[in-house]
Amino acid sequence: MTINEIQDEIIDEFDLLDQWFDRYQAIIDYGKDLPPFPEQLRTKQNLIDGCQSEVWFVASIKDGKVFYQATSDAILVKGMVALLLRVLNGQSPDDIVNADLYFIDKIGLQEHLSPTRSNGLAAMLHQMKLYALALSAK
């Protein structure tokens, strides 16, 4: 699936949830489904700067596609991480770098985050794009 197809799928899923409490719960539930993040990767080098919570990201490239592993110590942020991974995992570096992640606004996430969480989300996305750019140069 393309990045936009995945984003549209997420938007459709969130459209079924009327209340923000239910949307927050859905985001938290996405985080619960993240694969375990290896303890040996929970290093300062893999921490995302700009996040209030601790968020760890690593990336690799296989067959021209970028694959991320990530987690957070905060349940809501872990869910946001899971959404980003769902959209960007397995995509080409160019597609990731040039992606317009419109689903964040369309599901109302941006307007329902505190300023620190919003900054953290931007920092995560920025780091994911940096990883993609760096991996494309290899």
C-alpha positions as CSV (number, residue, x, y, z in Angstrom):
1,M,0.0,0.0,0.0
2,T,1.1,3.6,-0.6
3,I,1.5,6.1,2.2
4,N,-1.6,7.9,1.2
5,E,-3.7,4.7,1.0
6,I,-2.6,3.8,4.5
7,Q,-3.4,7.3,5.7
8,D,-6.8,7.1,4.2
9,E,-7.4,3.8,5.9
10,I,-6.5,5.3,9.3
11,I,-8.8,8.3,8.6
12,D,-11.7,5.9,7.8
13,E,-11.0,4.0,11.1
14,F,-11.0,7.2,13.2
15,D,-14.2,8.5,11.4
16,L,-16.0,5.7,13.1
17,L,-15.1,7.1,16.5
18,D,-17.2,10.1,17.5
19,Q,-15.7,10.9,20.9
20,W,-12.2,12.0,21.6
21,F,-12.0,9.6,24.5
22,D,-12.5,6.8,22.1
23,R,-9.9,8.1,19.7
24,Y,-7.3,8.4,22.5
25,Q,-8.1,4.8,23.5
26,A,-7.7,3.7,19.9
27,I,-4.3,5.4,19.7
28,I,-3.3,3.7,23.0
29,D,-4.4,0.4,21.7
30,Y,-2.3,0.8,18.6
31,G,0.7,1.2,20.9
32,K,-0.1,-2.0,22.7
33,D,0.3,-3.8,19.4
34,L,3.8,-2.6,18.7
35,P,6.4,-5.4,18.6
36,P,8.7,-5.6,21.6
37,F,11.6,-3.1,21.4
38,P,15.0,-4.8,22.3
39,E,16.5,-3.5,25.5
40,Q,19.9,-3.2,24.0
41,L,18.5,-0.6,21.5
42,R,17.2,1.7,24.4
43,T,20.3,3.8,24.2
44,K,20.8,7.5,24.4
45,Q,21.9,7.4,20.7
46,N,18.5,6.1,19.7
47,L,16.5,8.6,21.8
48,I,14.5,11.2,19.9
49,D,15.4,14.8,20.9
50,G,12.5,17.1,21.4
51,C,10.2,14.6,23.1
52,Q,8.9,15.1,26.6
53,S,8.6,11.3,26.9
54,E,11.4,8.9,26.2
55,V,11.1,7.7,22.6
56,W,13.5,5.3,20.9
57,F,13.8,4.8,17.1
58,V,16.1,2.8,14.9
59,A,15.8,2.2,11.2
60,S,17.2,-0.1,8.6
61,I,16.9,-0.6,4.9
62,K,16.1,-3.8,3.0
63,D,15.4,-4.1,-0.7
64,G,15.2,-0.4,-1.0
65,K,12.5,0.0,1.7
66,V,13.0,1.6,5.2
67,F,11.9,-0.4,8.3
68,Y,11.6,1.2,11.7
69,Q,11.6,-0.2,15.2
70,A,10.4,2.2,17.9
71,T,8.8,2.5,21.3
72,S,8.1,5.0,24.1
73,D,7.7,4.9,27.8
74,A,4.4,6.9,27.6
75,I,1.3,5.0,26.4
76,L,-0.2,7.7,24.3
77,V,3.1,8.5,22.6
78,K,3.7,4.8,22.0
79,G,0.4,4.8,20.1
80,M,1.4,7.8,18.1
81,V,4.7,5.9,17.3
82,A,2.6,2.9,16.2
83,L,0.6,5.1,13.8
84,L,3.7,6.6,12.3
85,L,5.2,3.2,11.8
86,R,2.0,1.9,10.2
87,V,2.2,4.7,7.7
88,L,5.9,4.8,6.9
89,N,7.3,1.3,7.5
90,G,8.2,-0.6,4.4
91,Q,8.2,2.6,2.2
92,S,10.9,3.9,0.0
93,P,13.2,6.5,1.4
94,D,12.1,9.0,-1.3
95,D,8.4,8.4,-0.4
96,I,9.1,8.9,3.3
97,V,11.1,12.1,2.8
98,N,8.4,13.6,0.6
99,A,5.4,12.3,2.5
100,D,2.7,14.7,3.6
101,L,1.2,13.1,6.6
102,Y,-2.2,14.7,6.4
103,F,-3.8,12.0,8.5
104,I,-2.5,13.7,11.7
105,D,-4.8,16.7,11.0
106,K,-7.6,14.8,9.4
107,I,-8.1,12.6,12.5
108,G,-7.9,15.7,14.7
109,L,-4.8,14.5,16.5
110,Q,-2.8,17.7,16.1
111,E,-5.5,19.9,17.7
112,H,-5.9,17.5,20.6
113,L,-2.3,17.3,21.6
114,S,-0.6,19.4,24.2
115,P,2.1,21.7,22.8
116,T,4.8,19.4,24.2
117,R,3.2,16.3,22.7
118,S,2.8,18.1,19.4
119,N,6.5,19.1,19.4
120,G,7.4,15.5,20.2
121,L,5.3,14.2,17.3
122,A,7.1,16.7,14.9
123,A,10.5,15.5,16.3
124,M,9.6,11.9,15.7
125,L,8.5,12.6,12.2
126,H,11.6,14.7,11.5
127,Q,13.9,11.9,12.8
128,M,12.1,9.3,10.6
129,K,12.7,11.4,7.6
130,L,16.3,11.9,8.5
131,Y,16.8,8.2,8.9
132,A,15.2,7.6,5.5
133,L,17.4,10.3,3.9
134,A,20.6,8.8,5.5
135,L,19.7,5.2,4.5
136,S,19.0,6.3,0.9
137,A,22.6,7.6,0.7
138,K,24.0,4.2,1.6
